[in-house]
Every structure is written in structure tokens, then in C-alpha cells.
Amino acid sequence: MVVKKATPSPGEFFTVKSCFNCASAVQDPLQVKTVLEAVFKEHDFSRRLAARLNGAEPLHHQMFHLAVAGCPNSCSQPQIKDFGLQGQVVPEVAGACLFCGRCTDACPDGAITLAEDGPVIAREQCLNCGQCIRVCPNGTLVAGRKGFRVLVGGKLGRHPRLARVLLPLAGEGEVARVLGNCLELFLERGRPGERFGTLLDRVGMETLLQ
């Protein structure tokens, strides 16, 4: 697994950190990274942010920071970004079980048990990493819905906080729409020097889903 360093392009006031070349990935981070960068351009983000700052070069905490992880391992650290994505694949039981126990051994979260009829998935424990699907030799466990968990409002600094889950599972189109809402909220209602998570505390996360 490799993590691509988040460095803003010249004239751009946002960063997108992503992992790539990872055997654990259940979504392609580089593909969705391209989608996210296009959203910034559609909303003319960097020019509008520069205008709001009266042409001054933004400091790190005045930019908008994203991270894309191809799986729940989250090596690109989406939990501490303004907007973060974690790749998801929902395992489904689709056939007869050999009762080999490979899925229970492979699950890092202890979310699978074997019952008389085969594997039972504890959805509240499952992080949708896809490990059980990879090791199943019989096709009993298959990939169901795919997408990204959307996180918002994370940061480090003097008062660090983890991002909160905005959407448990979203496709690329929904991700792009919600990111657009985030950028508009940040530009139109953010106060000077205010981090995105603090802004969400003030106006409510539900604003992003309207």
C-alpha cells in the first residue's frame, strides 16, 4: 500500500490525499480522487476562496482538506480531514456454505459467526472491508452494494477531533453532490479562520444533505 502525499497544486487551495496500489482496496481511490477534483473546479473553489481572503495566500488551516481511502483501514487518514471517504463493499450471503471457517478467521472485527445455515454477519460490527469475500472458496459470501462511507469535519491542531459519519454508504454521484454542498457551505457561511468541523457544529450536518 502506498499513500499519495497531499500537496496543493499551484493556485489551488485544497488538498486530496489518497492511497493506491493496495491489495486491501475495495474501491479505486484514484478514480474517485479525479471526481473530487472536478467538483472543486465546477464550484470555482480556489478563485472564490482567494477572493474571500482578499487575495492573500491561504494558510494550511484555511484550505479545504480531503482524503480518500480504498478500504476501512484508512491509511490516508480520512478521519482527520474536512471531507473523507472510506471504500466499502457490503458482504452478502448468497449460497451454500462449506463451513470451512475461513471467513470467521479472516474477519478482523469478529463480525461473522457460523450458524447451522452458514455465516451470519453482525452488521453493527462489520466495517465492509471485503476480507471475508476474498477468502470464501465457495462463493457463499459475495459483494453486495459498493461505495464510500462519507466522513466530515475532522481536524488536528489545537483542538483535534475525528470526522463524523455523514453517509454510511454512497456512490460516486452522491459523493460529488455532497462535496459540492460542503464547498458551498464553507465558502458562503464559513467565518474567517473557521475550520469546517466548527462550521458544522454551528449550522448542523443536516444542512449538507438538503
KEDO-656698 format. One record per residue (C-alpha): residue number from 1; residue in one letter; x, y, z. Coordinates in pm, 1 decimal. Example, Ala and Ser with C-alpha at 12.3 -4.5 7.8 and 13.67 -1.06 7.14 Angstrom:
2
SITE:n:res:east:north:up
SITE:1:A:1230.0:-450.0:780.0
SITE:2:S:1367.0:-106.0:714.0
# end
This chain:
210
SITE:n:res:east:north:up
SITE:1:M:0.0:0.0:0.0
SITE:2:V:121.6:349.6:-87.0
SITE:3:V:-21.3:680.8:34.9
SITE:4:K:-2.6:973.7:-204.2
SITE:5:K:108.0:1289.5:-23.5
SITE:6:A:-146.4:1570.3:-16.8
SITE:7:T:17.6:1876.2:-172.3
SITE:8:P:-189.5:2155.7:-325.8
SITE:9:S:-131.1:2221.5:-694.7
SITE:10:P:-10.1:2573.0:-780.7
SITE:11:G:-301.3:2813.1:-749.0
SITE:12:E:-525.9:2553.8:-584.3
SITE:13:F:-636.9:2591.6:-223.4
SITE:14:F:-736.2:2235.4:-142.5
SITE:15:T:-557.5:1903.7:-93.0
SITE:16:V:-662.9:1547.1:-172.0
SITE:17:K:-467.5:1268.0:-4.5
SITE:18:S:-520.2:913.1:-128.7
SITE:19:C:-383.2:562.3:-104.6
SITE:20:F:-312.6:344.9:-409.6
SITE:21:N:-164.2:9.6:-514.0
SITE:22:C:-322.6:-158.3:-211.8
SITE:23:A:-436.6:-521.1:-213.6
SITE:24:S:-697.4:-442.0:52.4
SITE:25:A:-875.6:-173.8:-152.0
SITE:26:V:-1240.6:-239.3:-234.5
SITE:27:Q:-1278.9:90.5:-423.6
SITE:28:D:-1037.6:274.3:-654.0
SITE:29:P:-917.4:584.5:-464.6
SITE:30:L:-750.6:742.3:-767.6
SITE:31:Q:-1067.5:719.9:-974.9
SITE:32:V:-1279.7:897.2:-715.6
SITE:33:K:-996.8:1145.1:-650.0
SITE:34:T:-1040.3:1262.7:-1008.8
SITE:35:V:-1414.4:1304.1:-947.0
SITE:36:L:-1349.5:1510.0:-632.7
SITE:37:E:-1100.2:1738.9:-804.4
SITE:38:A:-1355.9:1804.3:-1078.1
SITE:39:V:-1608.9:1916.2:-814.5
SITE:40:F:-1364.8:2180.5:-688.5
SITE:41:K:-1327.8:2314.0:-1041.1
SITE:42:E:-1704.7:2312.7:-1100.4
SITE:43:H:-1752.3:2528.8:-792.1
SITE:44:D:-1459.0:2757.1:-881.4
SITE:45:F:-1338.9:2690.9:-528.9
SITE:46:S:-983.8:2826.2:-530.9
SITE:47:R:-1070.7:3156.0:-700.5
SITE:48:R:-1365.5:3215.5:-467.8
SITE:49:L:-1161.4:3130.9:-159.1
SITE:50:A:-884.2:3366.5:-273.0
SITE:51:A:-1142.3:3643.1:-318.1
SITE:52:R:-1277.9:3580.4:30.7
SITE:53:L:-924.1:3616.6:166.0
SITE:54:N:-872.3:3937.2:-35.0
SITE:55:G:-606.1:3772.3:-246.4
SITE:56:A:-389.3:3658.5:45.8
SITE:57:E:-224.6:3317.7:23.6
SITE:58:P:-431.0:3086.9:247.4
SITE:59:L:-267.5:2919.9:543.8
SITE:60:H:-296.2:2543.5:586.6
SITE:61:H:-595.7:2565.5:818.9
SITE:62:Q:-776.3:2798.0:576.7
SITE:63:M:-769.4:2543.7:293.6
SITE:64:F:-1009.4:2252.7:246.7
SITE:65:H:-854.6:1909.7:304.4
SITE:66:L:-977.2:1573.0:175.5
SITE:67:A:-860.4:1213.2:197.7
SITE:68:V:-970.7:904.2:7.1
SITE:69:A:-910.5:552.9:140.4
SITE:70:G:-981.3:246.0:-69.0
SITE:71:C:-1089.4:43.8:234.5
SITE:72:P:-1175.6:87.8:604.4
SITE:73:N:-807.0:54.3:701.6
SITE:74:S:-796.7:425.3:613.7
SITE:75:C:-421.9:461.9:565.9
SITE:76:S:-477.1:804.5:407.0
SITE:77:Q:-637.5:923.2:734.2
SITE:78:P:-982.6:1042.7:619.2
SITE:79:Q:-1089.9:1062.4:984.6
SITE:80:I:-888.8:1383.5:1036.9
SITE:81:K:-985.9:1568.9:719.3
SITE:82:D:-1259.2:1817.3:638.8
SITE:83:F:-1404.4:1558.6:399.1
SITE:84:G:-1303.7:1192.2:396.8
SITE:85:L:-1401.9:875.5:214.4
SITE:86:Q:-1358.3:510.4:313.1
SITE:87:G:-1412.1:241.7:49.3
SITE:88:Q:-1690.9:-4.2:130.9
SITE:89:V:-1820.2:-335.3:-1.6
SITE:90:V:-2115.6:-492.7:177.3
SITE:91:P:-2083.0:-872.9:208.4
SITE:92:E:-2393.4:-1078.0:136.0
SITE:93:V:-2467.1:-1446.5:191.4
SITE:94:A:-2558.5:-1593.6:-145.9
SITE:95:G:-2510.2:-1969.6:-143.5
SITE:96:A:-2445.0:-2294.1:39.5
SITE:97:C:-2164.8:-2289.0:295.9
SITE:98:L:-1876.2:-2537.8:325.8
SITE:99:F:-1831.7:-2447.3:694.9
SITE:100:C:-1457.5:-2412.6:641.9
SITE:101:G:-1435.4:-2121.7:886.0
SITE:102:R:-1213.0:-1908.1:664.1
SITE:103:C:-1446.7:-1610.9:682.7
SITE:104:T:-1456.8:-1609.8:1062.2
SITE:105:D:-1078.4:-1637.3:1078.2
SITE:106:A:-1027.4:-1359.0:823.4
SITE:107:C:-1268.6:-1104.5:971.3
SITE:108:P:-1059.8:-850.4:1166.5
SITE:109:D:-1366.4:-725.2:1353.3
SITE:110:G:-1520.8:-1051.8:1472.2
SITE:111:A:-1836.9:-974.0:1278.1
SITE:112:I:-1901.2:-1324.7:1138.2
SITE:113:T:-2019.4:-1637.7:1313.8
SITE:114:L:-2114.0:-1973.8:1166.6
SITE:115:A:-2466.0:-2094.7:1237.9
SITE:116:E:-2643.1:-2408.3:1117.8
SITE:117:D:-2735.2:-2240.2:790.0
SITE:118:G:-2395.3:-2081.9:730.6
SITE:119:P:-2231.5:-1744.9:802.6
SITE:120:V:-2417.0:-1478.9:998.5
SITE:121:I:-2290.1:-1121.5:967.8
SITE:122:A:-2329.7:-881.3:1260.4
SITE:123:R:-2393.9:-564.9:1062.3
SITE:124:E:-2327.1:-334.0:1356.4
SITE:125:Q:-1973.1:-476.1:1380.3
SITE:126:C:-1897.4:-522.6:1011.3
SITE:127:L:-1685.9:-245.1:855.6
SITE:128:N:-1746.7:-367.9:497.7
SITE:129:C:-1379.2:-434.7:427.0
SITE:130:G:-1440.2:-734.8:199.0
SITE:131:Q:-1186.0:-967.8:361.5
SITE:132:C:-1445.5:-1241.8:407.7
SITE:133:I:-1542.5:-1223.3:40.5
SITE:134:R:-1180.6:-1264.8:-68.4
SITE:135:V:-1119.5:-1580.6:132.1
SITE:136:C:-1452.4:-1758.6:73.4
SITE:137:P:-1371.8:-2059.6:-150.9
SITE:138:N:-1730.5:-2140.0:-242.6
SITE:139:G:-1890.2:-1809.4:-336.8
SITE:140:T:-2107.5:-1820.9:-27.3
SITE:141:L:-2007.8:-1465.1:56.6
SITE:142:V:-2031.9:-1222.9:-233.8
SITE:143:A:-2003.5:-848.5:-288.3
SITE:144:G:-2327.9:-660.3:-240.9
SITE:145:R:-2351.8:-282.2:-251.1
SITE:146:K:-2031.1:-86.6:-305.5
SITE:147:G:-1943.5:273.6:-240.1
SITE:148:F:-1787.6:501.3:18.3
SITE:149:R:-1853.1:595.1:377.7
SITE:150:V:-1855.3:976.7:385.9
SITE:151:L:-1689.8:1149.2:682.3
SITE:152:V:-1692.8:1523.2:753.9
SITE:153:G:-1544.7:1769.9:998.6
SITE:154:G:-1220.3:1606.4:1112.9
SITE:155:K:-905.3:1800.7:1201.4
SITE:156:L:-585.9:1806.2:1404.8
SITE:157:G:-438.8:2126.1:1550.3
SITE:158:R:-503.7:2270.0:1894.8
SITE:159:H:-842.5:2106.4:1934.9
SITE:160:P:-827.2:1780.2:1736.4
SITE:161:R:-1139.9:1587.4:1652.4
SITE:162:L:-1236.6:1288.7:1443.5
SITE:163:A:-1468.7:1333.4:1149.3
SITE:164:R:-1829.5:1222.4:1183.6
SITE:165:V:-2018.8:989.3:952.3
SITE:166:L:-2242.8:1184.5:718.4
SITE:167:L:-2339.7:894.6:489.8
SITE:168:P:-2271.5:527.0:568.7
SITE:169:L:-2264.2:426.1:201.1
SITE:170:A:-2271.1:649.0:-105.7
SITE:171:G:-2190.7:611.4:-474.0
SITE:172:E:-1969.4:849.7:-669.9
SITE:173:G:-2261.0:1065.8:-779.8
SITE:174:E:-2385.8:1116.1:-425.0
SITE:175:V:-2030.3:1178.1:-303.5
SITE:176:A:-1984.2:1450.5:-565.6
SITE:177:R:-2317.5:1613.2:-478.4
SITE:178:V:-2245.2:1619.5:-105.5
SITE:179:L:-1892.2:1752.1:-157.7
SITE:180:G:-2040.0:2032.9:-365.6
SITE:181:N:-2272.0:2116.1:-76.0
SITE:182:C:-1973.3:2115.5:160.9
SITE:183:L:-1778.5:2358.2:-55.7
SITE:184:E:-2070.2:2597.7:-92.6
SITE:185:L:-2131.8:2593.4:281.9
SITE:186:F:-1762.5:2652.6:352.5
SITE:187:L:-1742.3:2944.5:109.2
SITE:188:E:-2075.9:3109.1:184.8
SITE:189:R:-2116.6:3063.0:558.8
SITE:190:G:-1770.2:2993.4:696.8
SITE:191:R:-1613.4:3259.2:916.9
SITE:192:P:-1252.7:3377.2:871.8
SITE:193:G:-1017.4:3108.8:1005.8
SITE:194:E:-1305.1:2875.2:1096.9
SITE:195:R:-1244.3:2506.4:1034.8
SITE:196:F:-1513.5:2310.3:855.5
SITE:197:G:-1594.4:2093.1:1157.4
SITE:198:T:-1655.9:2401.4:1370.0
SITE:199:L:-1881.3:2541.0:1099.6
SITE:200:L:-2082.1:2217.3:1103.1
SITE:201:D:-2121.2:2245.8:1480.1
SITE:202:R:-2270.5:2587.6:1424.5
SITE:203:V:-2510.3:2514.6:1136.1
SITE:204:G:-2570.6:2137.6:1165.9
SITE:205:M:-2459.6:1849.7:943.8
SITE:206:E:-2810.7:1804.3:806.0
SITE:207:T:-2750.5:2120.0:600.8
SITE:208:L:-2522.9:1914.7:374.9
SITE:209:L:-2798.6:1672.5:275.2
SITE:210:Q:-3050.5:1929.7:158.4
# end
